[in-house]
């Protein structure tokens, strides 16, 4: 077996493995138990998607298509530099509560 994809986390590895399995390529996701050593923090770089040697080239083609689509969606949904309105209201609420608390003392 060869590494067809190095995922940033275990969730992405399973997404890619599911994509390959749906296309008839058998996969194995490695690194699941290595992430548990880091606790609840999402450790990166331990998850790999393995395929059989003869499936490596078709798997990498499908992965390249997946990454191209993923980049297109990310670019379309990218933030245009405007601050998040939720964050503004949250900070305003914190400021108001702080002023009230300071006036009560």
C-alpha positions in Angstrom: 0.0 0.0 0.0 1.1 3.5 -0.8 0.1 6.9 0.7 -2.3 8.5 -1.8 -3.2 11.5 0.4 -1.8 13.2 3.5 -4.7 14.9 5.3 -4.5 17.7 7.7 -6.8 15.9 10.1 -8.7 12.6 10.5 -12.0 14.0 9.3 -10.5 15.1 6.0 -8.8 11.7 5.6 -12.1 9.9 6.0 -13.8 12.3 3.5 -11.1 11.5 0.9 -11.3 7.8 1.7 -15.1 7.9 1.2 -14.6 9.6 -2.1 -12.2 7.0 -3.3 -14.3 4.1 -1.9 -17.3 5.5 -3.8 -15.2 5.3 -7.0 -14.3 1.7 -6.4 -10.8 2.2 -4.9 -10.2 0.4 -1.6 -8.6 2.6 1.1 -7.1 2.4 4.5 -7.0 5.5 6.8 -3.9 5.5 8.9 -3.0 7.6 11.9 -6.3 7.4 13.8 -4.7 6.3 17.0 -1.8 8.6 16.7 -4.2 11.6 17.0 -5.5 10.3 20.3 -2.1 10.8 21.9 -2.6 14.5 21.5 -5.8 14.5 23.6 -8.8 16.5 22.5 -6.7 19.0 20.5 -7.1 18.4 16.8 -3.5 17.3 15.9 -2.5 17.7 12.3 -0.3 15.7 10.0 -0.9 12.2 11.3 -3.7 11.1 9.0 -2.9 9.4 5.7 -5.1 7.7 3.1 -3.4 4.5 1.8 -4.4 2.7 -1.4 -3.1 -0.4 -3.2 -0.1 0.1 -5.5 -2.1 -0.4 -8.7 -4.7 2.1 -7.5 -2.3 4.9 -6.7 -2.5 6.8 -10.0 -6.3 6.8 -10.4 -6.6 7.7 -6.7 -4.3 10.7 -7.1 -6.4 11.9 -10.1 -9.6 11.8 -8.1 -7.9 13.6 -5.2 -6.6 16.3 -7.6 -10.2 16.8 -8.8 -11.4 16.9 -5.2 -8.8 19.5 -4.2 -9.5 21.6 -7.3 -13.3 21.7 -6.4 -12.4 22.4 -2.8 -10.2 25.4 -3.7 -12.9 26.8 -6.0 -15.5 26.6 -3.2 -13.1 28.1 -0.7 -12.3 31.0 -3.1 -16.0 31.7 -3.8 -16.9 31.6 -0.1 -13.8 33.6 1.0 -14.3 36.5 3.4 -14.2 39.8 1.6 -12.5 41.6 4.5 -15.6 42.7 6.3 -15.7 41.9 10.0 -18.2 39.4 11.2 -21.3 41.1 12.6 -21.7 38.4 15.3 -18.3 39.4 16.6 -19.1 43.1 16.7 -22.3 42.5 18.6 -20.6 40.2 21.0 -17.8 42.7 21.7 -20.4 45.5 22.1 -22.3 43.4 24.6 -19.2 42.6 26.6 -18.3 46.4 26.7 -21.8 47.3 27.9 -21.8 44.6 30.6 -18.3 45.8 31.7 -19.5 49.4 32.0 -22.6 48.3 34.0 -20.4 46.2 36.3 -17.9 49.0 36.8 -20.8 51.5 37.7 -22.2 49.1 40.3 -19.0 49.0 42.3 
